[in-house]
């Protein structure tokens, strides 16, 4: 820019008199100059863009090497392994700085964190895996890793790791009968009916053990002037809590191979008449007037308030809601019981999240495995389990004292083995269309059989796209 | 004395052209390529599959519904924004004391973020919301609706919110057009005995055609590309009742069907071009000069 300006100025001084001459002359005289100037300008702009791109990695490398030389008191060559984790999970116990420091001191292996933007975690990881720019460790959710990250193709099977033998519950870390992930906790998060214990006590209600008992409980709560069930179905995923537990409970008791058959294309969702019954049950709770009136306008973020104000007594949700309510008011007594879709139903367990994975193409596979061994060691695992209030997954690590509601869940459901992994754990395709169909049932667009039929169509399309056999 | 138009050299276009090509033309062309492939997140290789993606678009119920909804939204908003826009502009072009204040008020919604508008409108449109309560208060209970959750009217509700937001912007363009029409035409027409409707039809409309053209184009293209209003007000719901092409593209990418997503995108681009360009040419021919 500067160059062009001066050249105009020079022309003027050199005595071009008319405006016509001045402008056209300037262009003719300075063709070369302009070409150079514009070329330069373009170059500078491109460079500045490129600089933006490379700046981060440059400073990242610099800090990594700085730390490396600063701490090189240990013998042997220092190795730096990369751990990619979503920014939303940066409070995870596995990436606490003192833990990483301790590991570095013991093994001379430095763990460098790659914090990924929360809303793009899946996309960034997909890209990294696709272009072979893989981190050595990834923290992610096992169930989502199956649907988002192509678990079998991209991740190392950990069956033969030394810590596997001490696991109490291998299932929460496994897919297709192989251990693919690592965690010290088996506390998967439970899904059922969150209820206000105080309201139940006041009205003299017992936990319902069947659908009929549940309706009777609803009737009594409604008579007392409290909304029995809060359904925030503007958020369509919330409509999935009931069926996800009910379907899984039915399959576990009546046809354990059902989900394998469905995923292999041998059976359809609509082949099980009970599934339509379960969808009808949830719809009837609404139709009988036991819920908030505008269920499709109310959203999940209103739920905590509804419980705090005692406007509602129950909700089909996960136990994370209990934690959220307790954060606002520790004096609230909430509990969780199983979705009463059939007599004596099991409590739904959501797939465990926040596991560590090792990609097959990790550059420092051995060091990454050492990191898992380090966390799995009795002392380190005990420290994490105590600090986080986890239900321990190692035989030699003891579970600390749990909050009241969680202890009840452990006593009433986990210890007697009355839990069942929800259908989410078996679903290897994107589920959001199912959520929309469930919402449509409440908008009056589909009946239960219609929901299952439409989901069958979408499901087989998604499985076909995925290249699954049998579709 | 002739002032040359070439004050700046065309070489200055290079950097912009370069960046435009790299960041727009190139991705658009690769997008076109990918829409003929089975590009998915869990596929190792990308295969050319011809028109399969497009065939699927025209056989999938939800996608067809989305196309229908987009067409409804485009037609309703084009009519609403332009008819109301002209009416407001003509009204506010009269000698009113409050006309500047009113112009500002009518224009103000269009500077709001659509997110803000959704936060304001969502509670108003609930079945126990402000709008239904107003109907109740004036004895029009029968008009009560679940505006955002009744599948058969939800797309019209979203269109109405969009009309509310953008009419002021259309009004501003029409006002500019109206003010460029010389008063003399109206004086002459009055002397010839023309009433106000006659002068509106025979003077205002023909001389306003350039403004009408630009507004029709803007609202039509905006209507076909609708995304944010639907996304923030309903998310395409309830169920899939208010899905439009824009939200379907997002959904396809979310499901990992990247090839299908780009195909829908390509289709939208083609539809906008095929509808907009002939319309533009047709309308241009109708324009008259003073």
Interface residues (C-beta under 8 A of the other chain):
Chain A: X18 X19 X20 X23 X24 X27 X31 X34 X35 X38 X39 X41 X42 X45 X46 X49 X126 X148 X150 X153 X234 X236 X293 X294 X296 X297 X429 X430 X432 X433 X436 X437 X439 X440 X441 X442 X443 X444 X445 X446 X462 X465 X466 X467
Chain B: X1 X2 X3 X4 X6 X7 X9 X11 X12 X14 X15 X18 X19 X38 X40 X41 X42 X43 X44 X122 X125 X126 X127 X128 X146 X148 X149 X150 X151 X235 X236 X237 X238 X239 X240 X241 X251 X254 X255 X256 X257
